[in-house]
Amino acid sequence: MVREVTPSEYVATLAGQPATVLVDVREAWELDIARLPGALHVPMGEIAGRLAELDTTRDLVILCRSGGRSLTVARFLEAQGYPSVANLSGGILAWARDVDPTLATY
């Protein structure tokens, strides 16, 4: 079962940790609207072909617009044997609501 992490929990406990990678699975046009600094951009449709870029020894927190695509990707990564994967609950919309209200939403 995929662990859920709220944006507030991420900021309080995981952000800036060397063992944590925030993986943004949105499309490039979505990043043009709202982007989180330091996130690794791997669009959902490219995940299977880019697994080598995702370190199995690090904690992966998966992000999308509202949490649906990221949950699908997180489940896929768990099925591929990644031991520490979490879904960012509510995605960039929750981030804008709970962490950074200046962030553009769409």
OpenMM code with the backbone's topology and positions (N, CA, C; nanometers):
from openmm import Vec3, app, unit

residues = "MET VAL ARG GLU VAL THR PRO SER GLU TYR VAL ALA THR LEU ALA GLY GLN PRO ALA THR VAL LEU VAL ASP VAL ARG GLU ALA TRP GLU LEU ASP ILE ALA ARG LEU PRO GLY ALA LEU HIS VAL PRO MET GLY GLU ILE ALA GLY ARG LEU ALA GLU LEU ASP THR THR ARG ASP LEU VAL ILE LEU CYS ARG SER GLY GLY ARG SER LEU THR VAL ALA ARG PHE LEU GLU ALA GLN GLY TYR PRO SER VAL ALA ASN LEU SER GLY GLY ILE LEU ALA TRP ALA ARG ASP VAL ASP PRO THR LEU ALA THR TYR".split()
positions = [
    Vec3(0.0839, -0.1182, 0.0000),
    Vec3(0.0000, 0.0000, 0.0000),
    Vec3(0.0883, 0.1244, 0.0000),
    Vec3(0.0561, 0.2158, -0.0873),
    Vec3(0.1337, 0.3385, -0.1021),
    Vec3(0.1071, 0.4318, 0.0157),
    Vec3(0.2144, 0.4824, 0.0718),
    Vec3(0.2063, 0.5795, 0.1801),
    Vec3(0.1653, 0.7145, 0.1224),
    Vec3(0.0815, 0.7877, 0.1946),
    Vec3(0.0385, 0.9218, 0.1554),
    Vec3(0.1095, 1.0251, 0.2430),
    Vec3(0.1574, 1.1312, 0.1813),
    Vec3(0.2247, 1.2399, 0.2514),
    Vec3(0.1583, 1.3697, 0.2077),
    Vec3(0.1148, 1.4506, 0.3017),
    Vec3(0.0572, 1.5801, 0.2658),
    Vec3(0.1708, 1.6773, 0.2327),
    Vec3(0.1413, 1.7821, 0.1588),
    Vec3(0.2454, 1.8816, 0.1327),
    Vec3(0.3056, 1.9391, 0.2617),
    Vec3(0.2232, 1.9635, 0.3620),
    Vec3(0.2744, 2.0165, 0.4894),
    Vec3(0.3685, 1.9179, 0.5573),
    Vec3(0.3326, 1.7900, 0.5542),
    Vec3(0.4204, 1.6866, 0.6113),
    Vec3(0.5516, 1.6783, 0.5342),
    Vec3(0.5425, 1.6878, 0.4030),
    Vec3(0.6629, 1.6838, 0.3207),
    Vec3(0.7573, 1.7973, 0.3587),
    Vec3(0.7042, 1.9176, 0.3654),
    Vec3(0.7870, 2.0340, 0.3982),
    Vec3(0.8474, 2.0205, 0.5374),
    Vec3(0.7690, 1.9718, 0.6329),
    Vec3(0.8152, 1.9617, 0.7719),
    Vec3(0.9187, 1.8517, 0.7939),
    Vec3(0.9096, 1.7426, 0.7191),
    Vec3(0.9961, 1.6283, 0.7516),
    Vec3(1.0860, 1.5776, 0.6399),
    Vec3(1.0505, 1.6007, 0.5146),
    Vec3(1.1254, 1.5381, 0.4052),
    Vec3(1.1988, 1.6363, 0.3148),
    Vec3(1.1470, 1.7556, 0.2989),
    Vec3(1.2071, 1.8529, 0.2080),
    Vec3(1.3519, 1.8795, 0.2473),
    Vec3(1.4385, 1.8787, 0.1484),
    Vec3(1.5788, 1.9087, 0.1741),
    Vec3(1.6602, 1.7918, 0.2265),
    Vec3(1.5976, 1.6805, 0.2531),
    Vec3(1.6703, 1.5626, 0.2993),
    Vec3(1.7426, 1.5003, 0.1807),
    Vec3(1.8708, 1.4689, 0.1946),
    Vec3(1.9447, 1.4113, 0.0818),
    Vec3(1.8880, 1.2774, 0.0346),
    Vec3(1.8206, 1.2059, 0.1223),
    Vec3(1.7669, 1.0746, 0.0856),
    Vec3(1.6309, 1.0841, 0.0175),
    Vec3(1.5762, 1.2046, 0.0031),
    Vec3(1.4414, 1.2207, -0.0523),
    Vec3(1.4456, 1.2870, -0.1894),
    Vec3(1.3702, 1.2291, -0.2836),
    Vec3(1.3576, 1.2871, -0.4173),
    Vec3(1.2099, 1.3119, -0.4439),
    Vec3(1.1770, 1.4351, -0.4772),
    Vec3(1.0420, 1.4708, -0.5189),
    Vec3(1.0364, 1.4515, -0.6698),
    Vec3(0.9483, 1.3628, -0.7156),
    Vec3(0.9378, 1.3297, -0.8580),
    Vec3(0.8061, 1.3850, -0.9103),
    Vec3(0.8147, 1.4788, -1.0034),
    Vec3(0.6970, 1.5429, -1.0618),
    Vec3(0.6617, 1.4705, -1.1911),
    Vec3(0.5440, 1.4077, -1.1953),
    Vec3(0.5047, 1.3275, -1.3116),
    Vec3(0.4099, 1.4022, -1.4057),
    Vec3(0.3954, 1.5331, -1.3862),
    Vec3(0.3096, 1.6123, -1.4744),
    Vec3(0.3785, 1.6356, -1.6085),
    Vec3(0.3023, 1.6857, -1.7034),
    Vec3(0.3547, 1.7176, -1.8359),
    Vec3(0.4310, 1.8503, -1.8316),
    Vec3(0.5169, 1.8710, -1.9306),
    Vec3(0.6002, 1.9916, -1.9352),
    Vec3(0.5171, 2.1190, -1.9324),
    Vec3(0.4042, 2.1199, -2.0020),
    Vec3(0.3214, 2.2413, -2.0049),
    Vec3(0.2677, 2.2740, -1.8658),
    Vec3(0.2481, 2.1724, -1.7820),
    Vec3(0.1996, 2.1960, -1.6466),
    Vec3(0.3078, 2.2612, -1.5604),
    Vec3(0.4323, 2.2240, -1.5836),
    Vec3(0.5424, 2.2853, -1.5102),
    Vec3(0.5596, 2.4312, -1.5475),
    Vec3(0.5195, 2.4666, -1.6702),
    Vec3(0.5255, 2.6072, -1.7110),
    Vec3(0.4310, 2.6929, -1.6270),
    Vec3(0.3273, 2.6324, -1.5710),
    Vec3(0.2302, 2.7046, -1.4884),
    Vec3(0.2747, 2.7077, -1.3426),
    Vec3(0.3134, 2.5934, -1.2914),
    Vec3(0.3523, 2.5832, -1.1497),
    Vec3(0.4585, 2.4753, -1.1355),
    Vec3(0.5681, 2.5110, -1.0719),
    Vec3(0.6809, 2.4201, -1.0573),
    Vec3(0.7358, 2.4292, -0.9152),
    Vec3(0.7768, 2.3146, -0.8621),
    Vec3(0.8415, 2.3128, -0.7313),
    Vec3(0.9922, 2.2980, -0.7516),
    Vec3(1.0699, 2.3884, -0.6937),
    Vec3(1.2151, 2.3839, -0.7119),
    Vec3(1.2723, 2.2506, -0.6627),
    Vec3(1.3667, 2.1992, -0.7394),
    Vec3(1.4360, 2.0779, -0.6991),
    Vec3(1.3680, 1.9479, -0.7349),
    Vec3(1.2456, 1.9546, -0.7861),
    Vec3(1.1748, 1.8318, -0.8219),
    Vec3(1.2337, 1.7739, -0.9502),
    Vec3(1.2429, 1.6428, -0.9540),
    Vec3(1.2861, 1.5715, -1.0737),
    Vec3(1.1642, 1.5535, -1.1638),
    Vec3(1.1731, 1.6018, -1.2866),
    Vec3(1.0596, 1.5918, -1.3785),
    Vec3(1.0720, 1.4664, -1.4643),
    Vec3(0.9791, 1.3733, -1.4443),
    Vec3(0.9674, 1.2530, -1.5268),
    Vec3(0.8187, 1.2366, -1.5560),
    Vec3(0.7727, 1.2785, -1.6740),
    Vec3(0.6304, 1.2670, -1.7050),
    Vec3(0.5805, 1.1235, -1.6873),
    Vec3(0.4571, 1.1105, -1.6456),
    Vec3(0.3987, 0.9793, -1.6185),
    Vec3(0.4215, 0.8809, -1.7334),
    Vec3(0.4033, 0.9252, -1.8548),
    Vec3(0.4179, 0.8375, -1.9698),
    Vec3(0.5602, 0.7910, -1.9964),
    Vec3(0.6574, 0.8520, -1.9287),
    Vec3(0.7983, 0.8163, -1.9480),
    Vec3(0.8559, 0.7353, -1.8325),
    Vec3(0.7790, 0.7168, -1.7264),
    Vec3(0.8314, 0.6513, -1.6064),
    Vec3(0.8938, 0.5154, -1.6371),
    Vec3(0.8210, 0.4280, -1.7068),
    Vec3(0.8703, 0.2917, -1.7314),
    Vec3(1.0034, 0.2923, -1.8056),
    Vec3(1.0226, 0.3854, -1.8962),
    Vec3(1.1453, 0.3922, -1.9726),
    Vec3(1.2588, 0.4652, -1.9037),
    Vec3(1.2304, 0.5280, -1.7910),
    Vec3(1.3328, 0.6066, -1.7215),
    Vec3(1.3567, 0.5587, -1.5782),
    Vec3(1.3239, 0.4333, -1.5507),
    Vec3(1.3418, 0.3795, -1.4157),
    Vec3(1.4853, 0.3918, -1.3663),
    Vec3(1.5809, 0.3833, -1.4559),
    Vec3(1.7215, 0.3914, -1.4162),
    Vec3(1.7559, 0.5253, -1.3507),
    Vec3(1.6754, 0.6281, -1.3752),
    Vec3(1.6997, 0.7595, -1.3155),
    Vec3(1.6508, 0.7684, -1.1713),
    Vec3(1.5725, 0.6697, -1.1287),
    Vec3(1.5139, 0.6719, -0.9946),
    Vec3(1.5900, 0.5751, -0.9047),
    Vec3(1.6602, 0.6293, -0.8098),
    Vec3(1.7467, 0.5534, -0.7199),
    Vec3(1.6639, 0.4739, -0.6189),
    Vec3(1.6800, 0.3432, -0.6190),
    Vec3(1.6036, 0.2575, -0.5274),
    Vec3(1.6443, 0.2752, -0.3819),
    Vec3(1.7565, 0.3423, -0.3559),
    Vec3(1.8001, 0.3620, -0.2180),
    Vec3(1.7475, 0.4919, -0.1577),
    Vec3(1.6756, 0.5699, -0.2367),
    Vec3(1.6242, 0.6980, -0.1877),
    Vec3(1.4735, 0.6920, -0.1684),
    Vec3(1.4227, 0.7816, -0.0857),
    Vec3(1.2786, 0.7946, -0.0647),
    Vec3(1.2221, 0.8761, -0.1800),
    Vec3(1.1249, 0.8204, -0.2496),
    Vec3(1.0633, 0.8889, -0.3623),
    Vec3(0.9254, 0.9385, -0.3227),
    Vec3(0.9017, 1.0674, -0.3419),
    Vec3(0.7699, 1.1262, -0.3190),
    Vec3(0.7207, 1.1726, -0.4551),
    Vec3(0.6069, 1.1172, -0.4983),
    Vec3(0.5573, 1.1391, -0.6329),
    Vec3(0.4495, 1.2474, -0.6308),
    Vec3(0.4579, 1.3398, -0.7268),
    Vec3(0.3732, 1.4586, -0.7319),
    Vec3(0.3066, 1.4722, -0.8681),
    Vec3(0.1792, 1.5116, -0.8687),
    Vec3(0.1098, 1.5494, -0.9920),
    Vec3(0.0207, 1.6701, -0.9593),
    Vec3(-0.0823, 1.6917, -1.0382),
    Vec3(-0.1706, 1.8072, -1.0160),
    Vec3(-0.2577, 1.7895, -0.8925),
    Vec3(-0.3260, 1.6735, -0.8834),
    Vec3(-0.4207, 1.6560, -0.7731),
    Vec3(-0.4013, 1.5270, -0.6940),
    Vec3(-0.3087, 1.4422, -0.7347),
    Vec3(-0.2786, 1.3210, -0.6586),
    Vec3(-0.3161, 1.1904, -0.7249),
    Vec3(-0.3899, 1.1948, -0.8341),
    Vec3(-0.4331, 1.0716, -0.9001),
    Vec3(-0.3241, 1.0056, -0.9831),
    Vec3(-0.2622, 1.0828, -1.0722),
    Vec3(-0.1545, 1.0262, -1.1547),
    Vec3(-0.0375, 0.9832, -1.0683),
    Vec3(-0.0063, 1.0645, -0.9679),
    Vec3(0.1071, 1.0316, -0.8819),
    Vec3(0.0817, 0.9027, -0.8033),
    Vec3(-0.0414, 0.8790, -0.7630),
    Vec3(-0.0738, 0.7545, -0.6929),
    Vec3(-0.0552, 0.6353, -0.7861),
    Vec3(-0.0966, 0.6490, -0.9109),
    Vec3(-0.0774, 0.5415, -1.0087),
    Vec3(0.0714, 0.5127, -1.0280),
    Vec3(0.1512, 0.6173, -1.0409),
    Vec3(0.2955, 0.6005, -1.0584),
    Vec3(0.3580, 0.5397, -0.9333),
    Vec3(0.3171, 0.5856, -0.8170),
    Vec3(0.3711, 0.5309, -0.6920),
    Vec3(0.3417, 0.3815, -0.6809),
    Vec3(0.2215, 0.3416, -0.7162),
    Vec3(0.1865, 0.1987, -0.7143),
    Vec3(0.2722, 0.1203, -0.8128),
    Vec3(0.2933, 0.1770, -0.9306),
    Vec3(0.3774, 0.1126, -1.0310),
    Vec3(0.5193, 0.0949, -0.9774),
    Vec3(0.5744, 0.1998, -0.9171),
    Vec3(0.7106, 0.1921, -0.8648),
    Vec3(0.7221, 0.0886, -0.7534),
    Vec3(0.6238, 0.0830, -0.6663),
    Vec3(0.6241, -0.0208, -0.5629),
    Vec3(0.6241, -0.1597, -0.6257),
    Vec3(0.5442, -0.1786, -0.7299),
    Vec3(0.5374, -0.3084, -0.7981),
    Vec3(0.6702, -0.3425, -0.8660),
    Vec3(0.7498, -0.2397, -0.8985),
    Vec3(0.8801, -0.2621, -0.9597),
    Vec3(0.9891, -0.2863, -0.8560),
    Vec3(0.9516, -0.2837, -0.7278),
    Vec3(1.0478, -0.3128, -0.6218),
    Vec3(1.1089, -0.1937, -0.5520),
    Vec3(1.0604, -0.0752, -0.5808),
    Vec3(1.1115, 0.0424, -0.5096),
    Vec3(1.0598, 0.0366, -0.3666),
    Vec3(1.1495, 0.0365, -0.2676),
    Vec3(1.1081, 0.0109, -0.1297),
    Vec3(1.0460, 0.1284, -0.0550),
    Vec3(1.0735, 0.2514, -0.0986),
    Vec3(1.0242, 0.3671, -0.0242),
    Vec3(0.9634, 0.4690, -0.1201),
    Vec3(0.8323, 0.4544, -0.1409),
    Vec3(0.7599, 0.5416, -0.2331),
    Vec3(0.6388, 0.5994, -0.1601),
    Vec3(0.6147, 0.7282, -0.1804),
    Vec3(0.4973, 0.7928, -0.1218),
    Vec3(0.4297, 0.8794, -0.2268),
    Vec3(0.3012, 0.8986, -0.2106),
    Vec3(0.2224, 0.9865, -0.2956),
    Vec3(0.2031, 1.1192, -0.2232),
    Vec3(0.2254, 1.2299, -0.2937),
    Vec3(0.1982, 1.3609, -0.2357),
    Vec3(0.0488, 1.3867, -0.2480),
    Vec3(-0.0230, 1.3700, -0.1394),
    Vec3(-0.1694, 1.3828, -0.1371),
    Vec3(-0.2144, 1.5196, -0.1853),
    Vec3(-0.3062, 1.5199, -0.2800),
    Vec3(-0.3618, 1.6456, -0.3283),
    Vec3(-0.2776, 1.7171, -0.4301),
    Vec3(-0.1561, 1.6701, -0.4535),
    Vec3(-0.0691, 1.7249, -0.5566),
    Vec3(-0.0378, 1.8728, -0.5428),
    Vec3(-0.0110, 1.9341, -0.6586),
    Vec3(0.0272, 2.0748, -0.6617),
    Vec3(-0.0869, 2.1648, -0.6142),
    Vec3(-0.2113, 2.1183, -0.6316),
    Vec3(-0.3250, 2.1973, -0.5830),
    Vec3(-0.3234, 2.2080, -0.4308),
    Vec3(-0.2955, 2.0977, -0.3633),
    Vec3(-0.2870, 2.1000, -0.2167),
    Vec3(-0.1650, 2.1792, -0.1716),
    Vec3(-0.0575, 2.1706, -0.2486),
    Vec3(0.0632, 2.2473, -0.2154),
    Vec3(0.0303, 2.3964, -0.2173),
    Vec3(-0.0378, 2.4403, -0.3214),
    Vec3(-0.0750, 2.5819, -0.3328),
    Vec3(-0.1701, 2.6225, -0.2206),
    Vec3(-0.2596, 2.5344, -0.1837),
    Vec3(-0.3569, 2.5644, -0.0780),
    Vec3(-0.2915, 2.5672, 0.0598),
    Vec3(-0.2031, 2.4712, 0.0876),
    Vec3(-0.1536, 2.4519, 0.2242),
    Vec3(-0.0125, 2.5039, 0.2508),
    Vec3(0.0676, 2.5190, 0.1473),
    Vec3(0.2089, 2.5560, 0.1679),
    Vec3(0.2425, 2.6914, 0.1053),
    Vec3(0.2048, 2.7104, -0.0207),
    Vec3(0.2444, 2.8310, -0.0927),
    Vec3(0.1277, 2.8866, -0.1735),
    Vec3(0.0454, 2.9723, -0.1129),
    Vec3(-0.0712, 3.0257, -0.1827),
    Vec3(-0.0367, 3.1152, -0.3016),
    Vec3(0.0909, 3.1519, -0.3196),
    Vec3(0.1293, 3.2318, -0.4356),
    Vec3(0.1498, 3.1454, -0.5594),
    Vec3(0.1549, 3.0150, -0.5413),
    Vec3(0.1751, 2.9229, -0.6528),
    Vec3(0.0504, 2.9217, -0.7419),
    Vec3(0.0714, 2.9341, -0.8714),
    Vec3(-0.0414, 2.9335, -0.9663),
    Vec3(-0.1075, 2.7969, -0.9687),
    Vec3(-0.2381, 2.7957, -0.9848),
    Vec3(-0.3113, 2.6704, -0.9991),
    Vec3(-0.3823, 2.6680, -1.1338),
    Vec3(-0.4247, 2.5508, -1.1728),
    Vec3(-0.4911, 2.5340, -1.3035),
    Vec3(-0.5877, 2.4200, -1.2963),
] * unit.nanometer
topology = app.Topology()
chain = topology.addChain("A")
for resn in residues:
    res = topology.addResidue(resn, chain)
    for name in ("N", "CA", "C"):
        topology.addAtom(name, app.Element.getBySymbol(name[0]), res)
